[in-house]
Amino acid sequence: MLSIVDIQKELGKGINLVPFRDKNIKENSINLSASCYAWTMTNGEVLKNGGKWILSNDNKEEECAEENLKLVKGNSAVYESNGKKEIILLPFSTTLIETEEVLGVENNIGGTYHSKVGLVSQGLGHIGTMLGPNFSGHSLIAIHNVSKEVLSIEVGETFVSLVLNYLNTPIRINNATRNGHLEKLSELGVRLSAKEREFLDADWKSNTTRVREKLKEDKNFREYKDTLQRKKYENVKKYINKNNIIVSLAIIALLAAFYLLASIVDSKLDKPVWVDRFWTVGFSGIFIFVFNPVIKLMKPSQ
């Protein structure tokens, strides 16, 4: 499993995602956001009453309803009002959601998708799926509402976590999974408009190299990398202080003393061996038994 340190090292190399949001990089995962491309797999009619979505059951409720929405299998599950978009999740049904992020990974990295606790506690979840090496594109996530309530996810909200792993042996073949599983959507009865297909199936999204290029052009990513470099420099700078300079000089003095001693002994022998032993055997022993404890005395500035 890759930690945040591993993920940071791989960003712009083996791991690439566009758009980039640094807040979605977690301790050992990457959170992915829900896009406005989402489709319901069930028919249903819902009402918004008191700011909450409910199933439409009778005419009295319709009369009091603030909003009314009819959902048709294979059609969009997105509702927009006052510039705010949300995905409506019917009870006991499945909704297909494309991630906002386009992800591109190299041939030595794979992963698994996991539900977020906050959504699971409401009655939402999904059967965990895998990210194969060499994949590039949007991720299509099937969300299951197993509760009896109408639930919703805001477009742009994170709804799934991706855990990544290194492969012991990189693969040498292309990933057979197409960007966003677009070929499967039609099989499931989803009817994409020409505009939707054009956006989701843009050429660059199926090529990890081009996703990487897009990532490196991303302003947020460049600022994130600059921040990481600055923090790394500041961590090194903490060790440049009076105490550590004294420790460093002590190490150099000890090395010089041992080398000088070996040279003096060699000068009195017919066959000099101690300088050679100093570099081949003695140096490692000196480092382990003398310098290692001394190095532990080095501390960062408070």
Residue frames relative to the residue before (quaternion, step in Angstrom):
aa qw qx qy qz dx dy dz
M 1.0000 0.0000 0.0000 0.0000 0.00 0.00 0.00
L 0.3686 -0.7389 0.5223 0.2132 3.57 -0.91 0.92
S 0.3255 -0.7203 0.5812 0.1931 3.55 -1.00 0.89
I 0.7033 -0.4322 0.3320 0.4564 3.57 -1.29 0.06
V 0.6094 0.5490 -0.3493 0.4530 3.59 1.11 -0.66
D 0.6560 0.4978 -0.3017 0.4806 3.59 0.98 -0.88
I 0.6506 0.5226 -0.3125 0.4537 3.57 0.94 -0.92
Q 0.6518 0.5215 -0.3116 0.4540 3.58 0.94 -0.89
K 0.6489 0.5154 -0.3125 0.4644 3.59 1.03 -0.78
E 0.7295 0.4503 -0.2350 0.4581 3.57 1.03 -0.82
L 0.5043 0.6588 -0.4327 0.3527 3.61 1.18 -0.38
G 0.7902 0.2203 -0.1982 0.5365 3.55 -0.76 1.05
K 0.6976 0.3670 -0.2529 0.5610 3.58 1.33 0.09
G 0.8416 0.0533 0.0053 0.5374 3.57 -0.05 -1.32
I 0.7475 0.2687 -0.1628 0.5853 3.58 1.27 -0.42
N 0.0689 0.7987 -0.5899 0.0972 3.57 -0.73 1.09
L 0.1078 0.7976 -0.5889 0.0738 3.58 -0.87 0.90
V 0.0674 -0.7857 0.6141 -0.0308 3.52 -1.03 1.00
P 0.5037 -0.2532 -0.8149 0.1344 1.61 -1.63 1.93
F 0.4280 -0.7070 0.5110 0.2363 3.56 -1.23 0.58
R 0.0076 0.7715 -0.6356 0.0274 3.55 -0.94 0.99
D 0.3803 -0.7667 0.4680 0.2203 3.58 -0.39 1.20
K 0.6065 0.5754 -0.3619 0.4124 3.63 1.09 -0.61
N 0.6604 0.5162 -0.3053 0.4518 3.60 1.22 -0.40
I 0.5538 0.5576 -0.4067 0.4658 3.59 1.30 0.03
K 0.0883 -0.8313 0.5487 -0.0015 3.57 -0.38 1.25
E 0.7870 -0.3690 0.2227 0.4414 3.58 -1.36 0.06
N 0.8144 -0.0396 0.0331 0.5780 3.60 0.99 -0.74
S 0.7255 0.3414 -0.2395 0.5475 3.58 1.12 0.65
I 0.2952 -0.6978 0.6118 0.2272 3.53 -1.40 0.07
N 0.2999 -0.7471 0.5658 0.1784 3.58 -0.79 1.00
L 0.1920 -0.7795 0.5893 0.0905 3.56 -1.00 0.87
S 0.3829 -0.7626 0.4940 0.1663 3.56 -1.06 0.87
A 0.5022 -0.6405 0.4976 0.3000 3.54 -1.23 0.60
S 0.2795 -0.7543 0.5714 0.1628 3.57 -0.91 0.93
C 0.6117 -0.5452 0.4171 0.3932 3.56 -1.31 -0.01
Y 0.5710 0.5498 -0.3907 0.4680 3.57 1.30 0.21
A 0.2988 0.7359 -0.5316 0.2942 3.54 -0.04 1.38
W 0.0979 -0.8152 0.5709 -0.0006 3.57 -0.97 0.90
T 0.3767 -0.7230 0.5360 0.2193 3.55 -0.99 0.88
M 0.3137 -0.7486 0.5567 0.1769 3.57 -1.13 0.69
T 0.7081 0.3787 -0.2341 0.5481 3.58 1.33 0.25
N 0.4242 -0.6616 0.5469 0.2885 3.57 -1.18 0.54
G 0.2505 0.7727 -0.5617 0.1571 3.57 -1.09 0.65
E 0.2348 -0.7488 0.6013 0.1507 3.53 -1.27 0.41
V 0.0740 -0.8169 0.5720 -0.0037 3.55 -0.81 1.02
L 0.2304 -0.7476 0.6108 0.1226 3.51 -1.30 0.55
K 0.2774 -0.7228 0.5992 0.2039 3.53 -1.20 0.52
N 0.0695 0.7985 -0.5865 0.1165 3.53 -0.57 1.23
G 0.8330 0.0305 -0.0588 0.5493 3.57 -0.63 1.11
G 0.6838 -0.4985 0.2755 0.4560 3.56 1.13 0.69
K 0.6886 0.4423 -0.2700 0.5072 3.58 1.31 0.05
W 0.4078 -0.7041 0.5285 0.2423 3.55 -1.03 0.84
I 0.0202 0.7794 -0.6254 0.0309 3.57 -1.03 0.90
L 0.5758 -0.5692 0.4444 0.3833 3.58 -1.23 0.34
S 0.4322 -0.6801 0.5272 0.2699 3.56 -1.08 0.73
N 0.0307 -0.8356 0.5477 -0.0304 3.57 -0.60 1.19
D 0.8205 0.0170 0.0101 0.5713 3.59 0.99 -0.70
N 0.6850 -0.5186 0.3445 0.3783 3.55 -1.32 0.34
K 0.5956 0.5832 -0.3687 0.4114 3.59 1.10 -0.69
E 0.6501 0.5100 -0.3135 0.4680 3.55 1.00 -0.85
E 0.6383 0.5403 -0.3245 0.4421 3.58 1.01 -0.83
E 0.6351 0.5415 -0.3284 0.4423 3.57 1.03 -0.76
C 0.7335 0.4104 -0.2229 0.4939 3.60 1.08 -0.76
A 0.4986 0.7079 -0.4044 0.2945 3.56 1.24 -0.29
E 0.4212 -0.6822 0.5450 0.2453 3.54 -1.13 0.79
E 0.7853 0.0470 0.0105 0.6172 3.57 1.06 -0.84
N 0.1291 -0.7705 0.6196 0.0765 3.55 -1.25 0.51
L 0.0321 0.8123 -0.5788 0.0639 3.59 -0.84 0.98
K 0.1800 -0.7689 0.6068 0.0907 3.54 -0.91 0.99
L 0.1618 -0.7955 0.5807 0.0607 3.56 -0.72 1.12
V 0.1262 -0.7936 0.5943 0.0337 3.56 -0.93 0.98
K 0.5691 -0.6239 0.4175 0.3357 3.56 -0.89 0.96
G 0.8018 0.2547 -0.2183 0.4946 3.55 -0.87 1.02
N 0.6587 0.4785 -0.3092 0.4915 3.58 1.29 -0.16
S 0.7212 -0.4543 0.3090 0.4219 3.54 -1.30 0.24
A 0.2683 -0.7546 0.5813 0.1439 3.54 -1.11 0.82
V 0.5134 0.6641 -0.3951 0.3731 3.57 1.31 0.21
Y 0.1139 -0.7691 0.6274 0.0432 3.53 -0.99 0.96
E 0.1109 -0.8059 0.5804 0.0361 3.57 -0.88 0.95
S 0.1207 0.7717 -0.6152 0.1067 3.54 -0.97 0.96
N 0.8505 -0.0061 -0.0440 0.5241 3.56 -0.85 1.04
G 0.7242 -0.4567 0.2381 0.4586 3.55 0.98 0.89
K 0.6343 0.5081 -0.3263 0.4828 3.58 1.30 -0.04
K 0.1547 -0.7972 0.5801 0.0627 3.56 -0.86 1.00
E 0.0322 0.7905 -0.6112 0.0227 3.55 -1.02 0.82
I 0.3890 -0.7036 0.5515 0.2225 3.53 -1.19 0.68
I 0.2688 -0.7789 0.5505 0.1341 3.57 -0.68 1.12
L 0.1378 -0.7980 0.5860 0.0286 3.55 -0.80 1.10
L 0.2963 -0.7839 0.5232 0.1549 3.56 -0.35 1.25
P 0.5964 -0.5795 0.4120 0.3726 3.61 -1.14 0.59
F 0.8558 0.0847 -0.0805 0.5040 3.57 -1.17 0.72
S 0.5981 0.5506 -0.3624 0.4558 3.57 0.96 0.87
T 0.4023 -0.6887 0.5522 0.2427 3.52 -1.38 0.19
T 0.0888 -0.7708 0.6296 0.0394 3.55 -1.08 0.82
L 0.2804 -0.7595 0.5669 0.1523 3.58 -0.89 0.96
I 0.0278 -0.8159 0.5762 -0.0399 3.57 -0.74 1.08
E 0.2844 -0.7263 0.6014 0.1730 3.56 -0.91 0.96
T 0.4527 -0.6710 0.5093 0.2921 3.59 -1.03 0.73
E 0.5453 -0.5888 0.4778 0.3574 3.55 -1.19 0.54
E 0.6967 0.4943 -0.2687 0.4450 3.53 0.99 -0.91
V 0.2501 -0.6899 0.6570 0.1727 3.51 -1.19 0.75
L 0.1368 -0.8195 0.5561 0.0199 3.55 -0.65 1.16
G 0.0093 -0.7869 0.6170 -0.0016 3.57 -1.01 0.84
V 0.0133 -0.8112 0.5843 -0.0204 3.60 -0.65 1.10
E 0.5132 -0.6515 0.4737 0.2964 3.54 -1.22 0.59
N 0.7145 -0.5079 0.3062 0.3711 3.56 -1.35 0.13
N 0.6819 0.4618 -0.2985 0.4823 3.61 1.25 0.02
I 0.6853 0.4456 -0.2687 0.5096 3.58 1.30 0.22
G 0.0315 0.7699 -0.6364 0.0342 3.56 -1.02 0.91
G 0.0829 -0.8288 0.5515 0.0453 3.58 -1.19 -0.03
T 0.3150 -0.7161 0.5869 0.2087 3.52 -1.39 -0.07
Y 0.3684 -0.7173 0.5535 0.2083 3.56 -1.16 0.73
H 0.0799 -0.8127 0.5771 0.0011 3.57 -0.93 0.93
S 0.5112 -0.6373 0.4857 0.3107 3.57 -1.14 0.69
K 0.4227 -0.6808 0.5344 0.2689 3.57 -1.18 0.57
V 0.5919 -0.6205 0.3922 0.3328 3.56 -0.99 0.91
G 0.6446 0.5524 -0.3255 0.4164 3.58 0.94 -0.89
L 0.6953 0.4446 -0.2691 0.4965 3.59 1.06 -0.74
V 0.6209 0.5527 -0.3386 0.4408 3.58 1.02 -0.79
S 0.6496 0.5377 -0.3154 0.4352 3.57 1.00 -0.82
Q 0.6514 0.4947 -0.3173 0.4799 3.60 1.23 -0.36
G 0.6168 -0.5340 0.3597 0.4528 3.57 1.24 -0.36
L 0.5726 0.5684 -0.3868 0.4466 3.57 1.26 0.35
G 0.1747 0.7753 -0.5971 0.1088 3.53 -1.15 0.60
H 0.1605 -0.7657 0.6045 0.1498 3.53 -1.30 -0.11
I 0.5099 -0.5975 0.5018 0.3621 3.56 -1.22 0.43
G 0.4871 -0.7091 0.4230 0.2846 3.56 -0.56 1.18
T 0.1071 -0.7851 0.6087 0.0393 3.55 -0.92 0.96
M 0.4584 -0.7095 0.4798 0.2375 3.55 -1.27 0.29
L 0.2998 -0.6850 0.6297 0.2107 3.50 -1.34 0.47
G 0.2447 -0.7936 0.5420 0.1285 3.57 -0.60 1.11
P 0.6008 -0.5542 0.4234 0.3906 3.59 -1.19 0.47
N 0.8007 0.2695 -0.2382 0.4790 3.56 -1.21 0.65
F 0.4331 0.6899 -0.4813 0.3239 3.62 1.18 0.32
S 0.0275 0.7792 -0.6261 0.0129 3.54 -1.18 0.64
G 0.6029 0.5647 -0.4153 0.3809 3.58 -0.80 1.03
H 0.6742 -0.4059 0.3857 0.4815 3.54 -1.32 -0.33
S 0.3307 -0.7037 0.5827 0.2363 3.58 -1.23 0.43
L 0.2436 -0.7568 0.5904 0.1393 3.58 -0.88 0.97
I 0.0777 -0.8156 0.5732 -0.0143 3.57 -0.56 1.22
A 0.2447 -0.7542 0.5934 0.1385 3.58 -0.88 0.98
I 0.1212 -0.8024 0.5838 0.0276 3.57 -0.54 1.24
H 0.1862 -0.7922 0.5762 0.0759 3.57 -0.86 1.02
N 0.1946 -0.7470 0.6262 0.1093 3.55 -0.87 1.02
V 0.0839 -0.8318 0.5486 0.0114 3.58 -0.24 1.28
S 0.5454 0.5972 -0.4073 0.4244 3.57 1.28 0.17
K 0.5323 -0.6217 0.4642 0.3386 3.58 -1.30 0.14
E 0.5877 0.5803 -0.3544 0.4385 3.57 1.33 0.07
V 0.4483 -0.6116 0.5629 0.3287 3.53 -1.29 0.41
L 0.0733 -0.8102 0.5815 0.0024 3.58 -0.67 1.10
S 0.1581 -0.7946 0.5785 0.0948 3.56 -1.22 0.26
I 0.1861 -0.7337 0.6425 0.1192 3.52 -1.33 0.50
E 0.4015 -0.7088 0.5219 0.2529 3.57 -0.81 0.95
V 0.4948 -0.6202 0.5148 0.3248 3.56 -1.07 0.75
G 0.7433 0.3308 -0.2749 0.5123 3.57 -0.77 1.05
E 0.5736 0.5779 -0.3763 0.4420 3.58 1.29 -0.30
T 0.4533 -0.6595 0.5133 0.3101 3.59 -1.04 0.70
F 0.0437 -0.8392 0.5413 -0.0280 3.57 -0.85 0.96
V 0.7770 0.1733 -0.1262 0.5919 3.59 1.25 -0.05
S 0.2549 -0.7609 0.5792 0.1435 3.57 -1.12 0.72
L 0.2285 -0.7734 0.5816 0.1069 3.54 -0.97 0.93
V 0.1418 -0.7707 0.6189 0.0541 3.56 -0.74 1.13
L 0.1883 -0.8199 0.5375 0.0583 3.58 -0.79 1.06
N 0.1046 -0.7847 0.6101 0.0340 3.54 -1.21 0.65
Y 0.4327 -0.6455 0.5547 0.2973 3.53 -1.27 0.46
L 0.3723 -0.6886 0.5713 0.2467 3.57 -1.11 0.68
N 0.5130 -0.6376 0.4727 0.3268 3.59 -0.98 0.78
T 0.7794 0.0990 -0.0450 0.6171 3.56 1.11 -0.77
P 0.4004 -0.7183 0.5097 0.2528 3.63 -0.60 1.07
I 0.4185 -0.6896 0.5240 0.2733 3.59 -1.10 0.66
R 0.3576 -0.7508 0.5244 0.1829 3.56 -1.23 0.51
I 0.6574 0.4932 -0.3087 0.4788 3.58 1.27 0.14
N 0.5751 -0.5832 0.4466 0.3600 3.56 -1.25 0.42
N 0.5185 -0.6207 0.4877 0.3285 3.56 -1.24 0.52
A 0.3953 -0.7525 0.4831 0.2101 3.57 -0.77 1.07
T 0.5729 0.6009 -0.3793 0.4084 3.61 1.23 -0.37
R 0.3259 -0.7664 0.5243 0.1778 3.57 -0.68 1.08
N 0.6881 -0.4769 0.3792 0.3940 3.52 -1.28 0.53
G 0.8809 0.0031 -0.0287 0.4725 3.55 -0.77 1.14
H 0.4198 -0.7095 0.4632 0.3253 3.62 1.27 0.16
L 0.1507 0.8392 -0.5137 0.0963 3.59 1.05 0.70
E 0.6302 0.5508 -0.3412 0.4277 3.59 1.06 -0.70
K 0.6756 0.4967 -0.2964 0.4572 3.60 1.16 -0.54
L 0.5415 0.6476 -0.4021 0.3544 3.57 1.15 -0.52
S 0.6670 0.4947 -0.3132 0.4608 3.59 0.91 -0.87
E 0.6140 0.5471 -0.3404 0.4558 3.59 1.11 -0.70
L 0.7084 0.4431 -0.2435 0.4924 3.57 1.16 -0.67
G 0.6023 -0.6067 0.3394 0.3925 3.57 1.27 0.18
V 0.4699 0.6596 -0.4542 0.3712 3.58 1.24 0.28
R 0.1827 -0.7919 0.5780 0.0736 3.55 -0.79 1.06
L 0.1780 -0.8026 0.5650 0.0706 3.55 -0.34 1.29
S 0.3980 -0.6736 0.5626 0.2674 3.54 -1.05 0.78
A 0.6666 -0.4927 0.3631 0.4254 3.59 -1.24 0.31
K 0.6465 0.5283 -0.3123 0.4531 3.58 1.05 -0.81
E 0.6497 0.5149 -0.3115 0.4644 3.58 0.99 -0.87
R 0.6732 0.4960 -0.2955 0.4620 3.58 0.90 -0.94
E 0.6343 0.5369 -0.3313 0.4468 3.57 0.98 -0.82
F 0.6766 0.4865 -0.2941 0.4680 3.58 0.96 -0.87
L 0.7303 0.4547 -0.2555 0.4411 3.58 0.73 -1.06
D 0.7711 0.3686 -0.1760 0.4884 3.57 1.04 -0.79
A 0.2120 0.7873 -0.5463 0.1917 3.60 1.13 0.59
D 0.6137 -0.6246 0.3441 0.3389 3.59 -0.89 0.99
W 0.6817 0.5300 -0.3083 0.3992 3.58 0.84 -0.97
K 0.6129 0.5970 -0.3446 0.3863 3.59 1.14 -0.58
S 0.6942 0.4554 -0.2715 0.4868 3.59 1.21 -0.37
N 0.6814 0.4418 -0.2699 0.5173 3.57 1.28 0.22
T 0.4090 -0.7479 0.4668 0.2355 3.59 -0.43 1.21
T 0.6264 0.5460 -0.3415 0.4391 3.60 0.99 -0.78
R 0.6962 0.4583 -0.2737 0.4799 3.58 0.95 -0.86
V 0.5878 0.5368 -0.3679 0.4806 3.59 1.14 -0.56
R 0.6315 0.5315 -0.3214 0.4641 3.58 1.01 -0.83
E 0.6411 0.5218 -0.3205 0.4625 3.60 0.97 -0.84
K 0.6466 0.5123 -0.3094 0.4730 3.58 1.00 -0.86
L 0.6376 0.5335 -0.3238 0.4517 3.57 1.00 -0.86
K 0.6906 0.4879 -0.2842 0.4519 3.59 0.88 -0.92
E 0.6369 0.4951 -0.3241 0.4943 3.58 1.28 -0.30
D 0.5347 0.6530 -0.3856 0.3727 3.58 1.28 -0.38
K 0.4616 -0.7097 0.4661 0.2570 3.58 -0.68 1.12
N 0.6522 0.5238 -0.3157 0.4479 3.60 0.93 -0.88
F 0.6550 0.5080 -0.3130 0.4637 3.57 1.01 -0.81
R 0.6480 0.5157 -0.3261 0.4558 3.60 0.92 -0.85
E 0.6518 0.5025 -0.3108 0.4755 3.58 1.00 -0.82
Y 0.6299 0.5409 -0.3232 0.4541 3.59 1.05 -0.81
K 0.6711 0.4888 -0.2935 0.4739 3.59 0.91 -0.92
D 0.6242 0.5306 -0.3325 0.4672 3.59 1.04 -0.76
T 0.6464 0.5198 -0.3118 0.4634 3.58 1.00 -0.85
L 0.6463 0.5171 -0.3160 0.4636 3.59 0.97 -0.84
Q 0.6549 0.5096 -0.3098 0.4641 3.58 0.98 -0.86
R 0.6457 0.5239 -0.3110 0.4603 3.55 1.03 -0.86
K 0.6555 0.5055 -0.3092 0.4682 3.60 0.96 -0.85
K 0.6316 0.5323 -0.3269 0.4592 3.57 1.04 -0.81
Y 0.6544 0.5063 -0.3016 0.4737 3.57 1.00 -0.88
E 0.6561 0.5155 -0.3090 0.4563 3.58 0.99 -0.87
N 0.6294 0.5309 -0.3339 0.4588 3.60 1.07 -0.71
V 0.6494 0.4953 -0.3095 0.4871 3.58 1.04 -0.81
K 0.6426 0.5533 -0.3115 0.4288 3.55 0.98 -0.92
K 0.5889 0.5985 -0.3611 0.4057 3.60 1.12 -0.68
Y 0.6941 0.4868 -0.2693 0.4568 3.57 1.13 -0.68
I 0.5878 0.5322 -0.3850 0.4722 3.58 1.27 -0.03
N 0.3566 0.7046 -0.5309 0.3074 3.57 -0.02 1.34
K 0.7445 -0.4328 0.2771 0.4262 3.56 -1.31 0.25
N 0.6569 0.5291 -0.3131 0.4366 3.58 0.89 -0.96
N 0.7179 0.4573 -0.2581 0.4571 3.56 0.84 -1.01
I 0.5914 0.5495 -0.3653 0.4635 3.58 1.14 -0.57
I 0.6419 0.5159 -0.3135 0.4726 3.59 1.01 -0.86
V 0.6513 0.5113 -0.3116 0.4661 3.60 0.96 -0.90
S 0.6519 0.5200 -0.3096 0.4569 3.59 0.97 -0.88
L 0.6579 0.4982 -0.3037 0.4761 3.57 0.96 -0.87
A 0.6240 0.5383 -0.3340 0.4574 3.58 1.08 -0.74
I 0.6369 0.5231 -0.3214 0.4664 3.58 1.02 -0.82
I 0.6607 0.5031 -0.3010 0.4688 3.57 0.93 -0.94
A 0.6505 0.5207 -0.3113 0.4568 3.59 0.99 -0.87
L 0.6488 0.5144 -0.3139 0.4646 3.60 0.99 -0.83
L 0.6342 0.5267 -0.3197 0.4671 3.56 0.99 -0.86
A 0.6711 0.5012 -0.2891 0.4634 3.54 0.90 -0.99
A 0.6515 0.5271 -0.3149 0.4456 3.59 0.99 -0.85
F 0.6724 0.4844 -0.2991 0.4729 3.58 0.93 -0.89
Y 0.6482 0.5106 -0.3183 0.4668 3.58 1.01 -0.80
L 0.6464 0.5192 -0.3132 0.4632 3.58 0.98 -0.87
L 0.6393 0.5274 -0.3175 0.4609 3.57 1.00 -0.86
A 0.6511 0.5100 -0.3075 0.4705 3.58 0.98 -0.88
S 0.6490 0.5225 -0.3121 0.4566 3.59 1.03 -0.83
I 0.6489 0.5202 -0.3147 0.4575 3.59 0.98 -0.87
V 0.6582 0.5016 -0.3081 0.4692 3.58 0.94 -0.90
D 0.6554 0.5249 -0.3081 0.4473 3.58 0.98 -0.88
S 0.6354 0.5575 -0.3302 0.4200 3.57 1.05 -0.78
K 0.7021 0.4458 -0.2565 0.4925 3.59 1.22 -0.42
L 0.6489 0.5047 -0.3128 0.4758 3.57 1.30 0.00
D 0.5433 -0.6085 0.4654 0.3433 3.55 -1.21 0.56
K 0.7746 0.1798 -0.0978 0.5984 3.57 1.08 -0.79
P 0.2719 -0.7882 0.5300 0.1545 3.62 -0.18 1.25
V 0.0215 0.8190 -0.5717 0.0443 3.60 -0.81 1.00
W 0.6137 0.6319 -0.3445 0.3246 3.57 1.10 -0.65
V 0.6159 0.5251 -0.3612 0.4632 3.61 1.02 -0.63
D 0.6474 0.5108 -0.3123 0.4717 3.55 1.01 -0.86
R 0.6634 0.4961 -0.2983 0.4742 3.59 0.98 -0.84
F 0.5761 0.5856 -0.3711 0.4330 3.56 1.13 -0.65
W 0.7296 0.4312 -0.2420 0.4725 3.59 0.88 -0.96
T 0.7466 0.4338 -0.2327 0.4475 3.61 0.96 -0.79
V 0.8160 0.1993 -0.0777 0.5370 3.58 0.87 -0.96
G 0.7108 0.5052 -0.2711 0.4075 3.52 0.73 -1.08
F 0.6239 0.5735 -0.3559 0.3940 3.59 0.95 -0.83
S 0.6768 0.4827 -0.3007 0.4675 3.59 0.90 -0.93
G 0.6520 0.5118 -0.3161 0.4616 3.58 1.01 -0.80
I 0.6351 0.5236 -0.3185 0.4701 3.55 1.01 -0.86
F 0.6529 0.5314 -0.3176 0.4363 3.57 0.94 -0.92
I 0.6949 0.4903 -0.2790 0.4459 3.57 0.88 -1.00
F 0.7976 0.3570 -0.1672 0.4565 3.57 0.75 -1.07
V 0.7667 0.3281 -0.1876 0.5190 3.60 1.15 -0.47
F 0.7728 0.3961 -0.2186 0.4452 3.55 0.58 -1.16
N 0.6014 0.5859 -0.3684 0.3992 3.59 1.01 -0.74
P 0.6767 0.4541 -0.3099 0.4898 3.66 0.84 -0.81
V 0.6339 0.5345 -0.3335 0.4486 3.58 1.08 -0.74
I 0.6407 0.5353 -0.3213 0.4469 3.58 0.99 -0.88
K 0.6165 0.5618 -0.3402 0.4343 3.59 1.11 -0.69
L 0.5806 0.5803 -0.3718 0.4335 3.57 1.25 -0.31
M 0.5641 0.6008 -0.3853 0.4152 3.57 1.26 -0.38
K 0.0013 -0.8125 0.5793 -0.0652 3.56 -0.73 1.11
P 0.5043 -0.6403 0.4762 0.3301 3.59 -1.12 0.61
S 0.5801 -0.5615 0.4530 0.3783 3.56 -1.24 0.44
Q 0.4699 -0.6693 0.4982 0.2881 3.56 -1.09 0.71
